[in-house]
Amino acid sequence: MTQGRTRDRDIADEFVAYWTVGQTPAAYPVLFDELESDAESAMYFLLDQPGQDRRALIARDIFAAQRIATGIEAEKVVKGAFTCFLFKSDKLPGAPADGLPATIKQFFAWVKQWDT
């Protein structure tokens, strides 16, 4: 890989697989509520569904989360709510030459570079 660019297209196409494989614990599947196009943050919830693995939900507030949980027959919204910051980019991510970010600080530095 030369300067992390040789396989940019491949890594962009397979971003989710590259990002989630090897995580411990494994990442939760995430559902998204309809959010305003200019939203900068939302709330993050975990859903308790009988007979299914736990899933996460990003919604604008607890009321939207509860409505969605009822619609998919989740027994309850669990583990409270956390703020989730949203960002957009016109470019697909490429792999950094020194590997994928390992910390939140490294992640945001990497995201900032996408559009430069």
FENPEGI-V737172 format. One record per run of one state. SS is the DSSP state (h for helix, s for strand, l for the rest). FROM is the first residue (numbers start at 0). LEN is the number of residues. If there is no record, write none. Layout:
SS/FROM/LEN
SS/FROM/LEN
This chain:
l/0/7
h/7/6
l/13/1
h/14/6
l/20/8
s/28/4
l/32/8
s/40/8
l/48/6
s/54/5
l/59/2
h/61/10
l/71/4
s/75/10
l/85/18
h/103/11
l/114/2
